[in-house]
Amino acid sequence: MNKMKDIKATKKVLFLAALFVAVFAVASMFHPLVASGEQPTGPQPSVPNSFAQLAKKASQSVVNISAVKVIKGHGTFSLPFGPNDPFRDFFEKFFGEEMPKDFRQRSLGTGFIIDREGYILTNNHVVEKTDEIKVILADEKEYTAEIVGRDPKTDLALIRIRPDKPLVPLPLGDSDRIEVGDWVVAIGNPFGLGHTVTAGIVSAKYRHIGAGPYENFIQTDASINPGNSGGPLLNTVGEVIGINTAIFSQSGGSIGIGFAIPINMAKDLLPQLKKGKVVRGWLGVLIQAITPELKEKLGLEGEGGALVADITPGGPADTAGLKRGDVIITFDGKEIKEMRDLPYIVASTPVGKTVEVEVVRKGKKKTFQVKIGVLKGEEGVPAPTEESPKLGMTVKELTPELARTYGLSETSGIVVVGVDRGSPAAEAGIRTGDIILEIDQVPVEDLEQFNNRMSAYKEGDTILLLLRRQGGTLYVTLKVKK
């Protein structure tokens, strides 16, 4: 009897042992580390063990940027809430009629070295309208930087320092090859704390957030905060695949939604940025997205394309034979997957190049040869601009690009593109996007007329302006000051 019990017990032990071995073997198939006891080496499709070596190597090429702008004091102290400020007595007691002194406004950002000679890529908004730019390297050495080239439309800037020895550049990768879910690392200078490394994944590609006409952002959940702007977004082999630019946040801090400019966009513009100017190609069309209803009415089969809503008379597209109602499906051999693809592809095309444009017209495909022109206002010099210190506003002649930026239906005129805080223009209620139709009941249509009219006014004069805003018109008055 006891012998039978011993046999049964032995069989049970053997069964459990066999079961354990089988489970262990199956687990090893899915988790090789369980069987080998070794750590993974080389690039892994799973979670990396550490980003320490990547961060150590890349950080030597990342710089902190401190940009300084001198803010001039005004003739009189301006109450924060206007003449009826509830704290009027407090401010008058401490400031009286004293003129505030000039002060230095400092902004912080990040950049990264792209060659041994001292060229550094960063965001345009980090360095624009600054009086002084300081760059601090990883070894704490500080240099004064100069702006080589800026491109506000893509928010890219190229600056340069003069180092006393060759620098170590970061390798530039291929942003077209990244996939949603890939691991990425961001290095920057958040809140002025100095080099900070964060990691996450690519959350989405081809994001459009309304920041500019050529945006095509990489979205990531790697923490990006104020001060990170201009820093590199790296893949797991240490190549730059993006330039950290913006965050979506209601509090000002990272909530896991950050945006980076694809590095391929920067690589396309680098030759022009090094020359100090960016000249863009121009097709001469206004385009719109294709809705399901339009797709049905136009007899389209595919999902992509850009619908031509209007043609600029005498422009490249008009000269080549394109018409309103055409749907552009390929441009210079590149497929137009959606309407937003076309502006950047056209802008990146060399001026004077003849390209093949394929369209769908009334259900049939047609091909045209189009010679690309120069986008107005970008013939290698800044677009005509008038900055009026007496009024505190900046105006430009309206272009199709500005019309799209401000959502305007007009095609000509003088548009306000900047208003200084506390200026006569701001006090009069003038806003960016307003179109100036008349000055003291005299029509103005271009910058020459605007300048001629404004030159006649002196300090103390009051000007009557007629503006067009959101489809309507309104009059405003503003007083000329020093």
Stockholm file with secondary structure:
# STOCKHOLM 1.0

chainA/1-482         MNKMKDIKATKKVLFLAALFVAVFAVASMFHPLVASGEQPTGPQPSVPNSFAQLAKKASQSVVNISAVKVIKGHGTFSLPFGPNDPFRDFFEKFFGEEMPKDFRQRSLGTGFIIDREGYILTNNHVVEKTDEIKVILADEKEYTAEIVGRDPKTDLALIRIRPDKPLVPLPLGDSDRIEVGDWVVAIGNPFGLGHTVTAGIVSAKYRHIGAGPYENFIQTDASINPGNSGGPLLNTVGEVIGINTAIFSQSGGSIGIGFAIPINMAKDLLPQLKKGKVVRGWLGVLIQAITPELKEKLGLEGEGGALVADITPGGPADTAGLKRGDVIITFDGKEIKEMRDLPYIVASTPVGKTVEVEVVRKGKKKTFQVKIGVLKGEEGVPAPTEESPKLGMTVKELTPELARTYGLSETSGIVVVGVDRGSPAAEAGIRTGDIILEIDQVPVEDLEQFNNRMSAYKEGDTILLLLRRQGGTLYVTLKVKK
#=GR chainA/1-482 SS CHHHHHHHHHHHHHHHHHHHHHHHHHHHHHCHHHHHCCCCCSCCSSCCSCCHHHHHHHHTTEEEEEEEEEECCCSSCCCTTCTTCTTHHHHHHHHTTCCCCCEEEEEEEEEEECSTTCEEEEEHHHHTTCSEEEEECTTSCEEECEEEEEETTTTEEEEECCCSSCCCCCCBCCGGGCCTTCEEEEEECGGGCCCEEEEEEEEEEEECCSSCTTCCEEEECSCCCTTCTTCEEECTTSCEEEEEEEECCSSSSCCSCEEEEEHHHHHHHHHHHHTTCCCCEECCEEEECCCHHHHHHHTCCSSCCEEEEEECTTSHHHHHTCCTTCEEEEETTEECCSTTHHHHHHHTSCTTCEEEEEEEETTEEEEEEEECEECTTCSSSCCCEEEETTTTEEEEECCHHHHHHHTCCCCSSEEEEEECTTSHHHHTTCCTTCEEEEETTEECCSHHHHHHHHTTCCTTCEEEEEEEETTEEEEEEEECCC
#=GC SS_cons         CHHHHHHHHHHHHHHHHHHHHHHHHHHHHHCHHHHHCCCCCSCCSSCCSCCHHHHHHHHTTEEEEEEEEEECCCSSCCCTTCTTCTTHHHHHHHHTTCCCCCEEEEEEEEEEECSTTCEEEEEHHHHTTCSEEEEECTTSCEEECEEEEEETTTTEEEEECCCSSCCCCCCBCCGGGCCTTCEEEEEECGGGCCCEEEEEEEEEEEECCSSCTTCCEEEECSCCCTTCTTCEEECTTSCEEEEEEEECCSSSSCCSCEEEEEHHHHHHHHHHHHTTCCCCEECCEEEECCCHHHHHHHTCCSSCCEEEEEECTTSHHHHHTCCTTCEEEEETTEECCSTTHHHHHHHTSCTTCEEEEEEEETTEEEEEEEECEECTTCSSSCCCEEEETTTTEEEEECCHHHHHHHTCCCCSSEEEEEECTTSHHHHTTCCTTCEEEEETTEECCSHHHHHHHHTTCCTTCEEEEEEEETTEEEEEEEECCC
//
